[in-house]
Every structure is written in structure tokens, then in C-alpha cells.
Amino acid sequence: MNLANSFEISCIGTIETPFKQKFAIPRQPNLANAKGVITFEEGFNDANMLKGIENYSHLWLLFVFHKNIERGWKSTVKAPRLGGNAKIGVFASRSTHRPNGIGMSVVANEGVTIEGDRIKLNVAGVDLVDGTPLIDIKPYISYADSISGASDTLDEINPIPHRDVFFAPSLSKKRAEIEQRHRDFSALVIAVLAQDPRPAYKQQLDNDAKTYRVTLYDIDVGFEVKNAVVMVTELVHLG
């Protein structure tokens, strides 16, 4: 590699989210109203760097796919929205396996808080795994960032699923206990599972014998797909 074309990038902070694993994270930002809290690294924990950020309802987060970067990348990737087997070019995708492992998400700005000497930026609509390192934050500017008439033909071919989600009646008490600590828990579970996070080749199945599991906050959520709906069958506290 030509060293003149390589650059050093510093982590400015990390984001805390409900998503403890990659499985079931929404495919794009704002498909679930998941909350995130950004804390800043030494050298970036400076309130002056956030002066004026309250003027923007939404923000761009630039981050590193730190869970995948060691696996490298290829010029073509399997596209979940094409059934999981057809391939497209990496630059024609939002794949996490990229030449530089950089991703971007637009999120809602929920304001700055200060706890002791730590500055925190609160956001919503995140699609990032807990602990994701951030490399930049930029304002979302609607007149420039929202393109009227932009098209996405893949969405016409294979739109994101939207299934009905129900909790087993036996979980009512457990849900109430969880929501004393995580008020958005039920809404988050519904928003995440409605998108049918199963592998693409399974999403055509309206009846699936397997019980799937996803961790949200500190809760292991077990779910099944029966008669075309998602049924949450287990909620286990992970301690």
C-alpha cells in the first residue's frame, strides 16, 4: 500500500446500545427507536466540541465495524434483500465487510447530558452493536442530505419484512418487571422482531420449528415464527 494514501483515524468515543450481539440488529437506522448513549474518549470529552449541536434534530454517526474488520472483505457480497445468495458489488451494498470497515448511520439527536466530568450525547434510532467505536459525528442537514426522487429498486424486489409480534401471555409479569428498568423494552422487541431477523432464506417460512434467541439489554429473548407471526416465548435475565 502507498503510505501516502493511508491515514490514521482516532476513536472519538463509543456508543452504548441495547444490542449486545449482531444478530437481529435492525438492517438500517431508525427502523426501531432504540436508544444510544455516546461517551467520549480522552481528548474529545470537551463540551465545546458539541456547542450548537442542539440546532439539529438528527446526526450522522461514522463508526467502525469493529466486530467484522478482522475478517477482511471481498469485492462482492451476498445481499440479504436478494434472498441471501445473490451477490452484488461491495460498493453497491451496505455490507459490514468493507475495505476500510467504516459505516454510517443517521440518528435522532436527544441532547447532551453531563455526569460528573463526563459528557454524554443521547441519540435514538440506532442500529449499532453495543460498544461500537465512533470516528466522527456530523449534523444531518435536510436540504442537502434528503434527496427528492431518490430510488431503491431493491426495496421493490424484496422489501424489509414486517410481521406481527406477540408475547406469550405467561410473560406478562416478567415483562412488567423488565420495563421497570427498561421502559422501552416491549416496544423495542416488537420493532426488532417485526423485521424478521432470521436468515434471508428462512424469511419465506411462515412456520419454523426453531427457537431463535437475541439479547436486548441484559435480557435473552427467545422467539418462534408460527402461522406467519412472531411469538416471544422466553424472557431470561442474564444477570
Number of C-alpha atoms within 10 A of each C-alpha: 5 5 6 6 6 8 7 4 8 11 16 19 21 19 23 20 22 22 24 20 14 14 14 21 25 24 16 15 19 16 17 23 20 26 21 26 19 21 20 19 17 11 8 15 17 14 13 8 9 15 10 9 16 13 9 16 16 21 20 17 18 17 23 19 22 14 15 13 16 10 9 12 17 11 12 17 22 16 20 17 16 17 16 14 13 12 15 14 13 19 12 10 15 14 18 20 23 22 13 12 18 16 18 20 17 22 25 21 22 18 15 17 13 10 7 6 8 14 19 19 18 19 24 21 21 28 27 29 21 19 16 19 24 24 18 15 16 13 19 19 13 11 8 7 9 10 9 7 6 6 9 8 8 12 11 9 10 12 11 17 14 13 17 16 21 17 18 11 9 10 13 10 9 13 16 14 11 19 12 10 10 15 13 14 20 16 12 18 21 19 20 23 28 21 22 23 19 15 13 16 12 14 17 14 14 13 15 15 9 9 14 15 16 21 22 20 18 15 18 16 18 16 22 21 24 13 11 16 18 22 20 23 17 19 18 13 13 9 5
